[in-house]
């Protein structure tokens, strides 16, 4: 039976995990699984159904009724609706950490994530990949950056996507998300005991990609797939 390799990248919101993971997936021919997009998709469904994302009982009513698909081209579907752009709206961003804190929803998402990870060599980013979703991942990266740097990056990203917001709003939102993510009772945000800590505050995206690429090549045979 062929052995598949897995790479877990965890860290707080706006630490640059997804953008780096996408580049690495292309470079090493990996399946990229954006777990954050999955929780955003569920949050979108809650809001679309006029339910309160800050009410656990209400939100959990949609379990089993939300079909989430991550396509290879980066598109995200919810019940066959293309919501790739909508899940990046500020209203979704402001509520996704509440949805991600609910145990029953997390269990549903983790079941899907683990099933996806059985299909080949994968790179998965999120909050609890190395600690809970893929505890046996071959490489675990805990990617962080200072709050102000993360906020600046997210603010610029939002403006480029046409999302209206202020830098102050982004800072407050990230502070709130950091607290919720790290204080939830089930599978909170924290580095795995065997994770490699990578502070990207003073790194640009290309430098982060090169640093993690080096780790991948030194610790797995995935270098044979490098483009």
Secondary structure, 3 states (H helix, E strand, C coil): CCCCCEEEEECCCCCCHHHHHHHHHHHCCCEEEEHHHHHHHHHHHHHHCCCCCCCHHHHHCCCCCCCEEECCCCCEEECCEECCCHHHCHHHHHHHHHHHCCHHHHHHHHHHHHHHHHHCCEEEEECCHHHHHCCCCCEEEEEECCHHHHHHHHHHHHHHCCCCCCHHHHHHHHHHHHHHHHHCCCCCCCCCCCCEEEECCCCCHHHHHHHHHHHHHHHCHHHHHCC
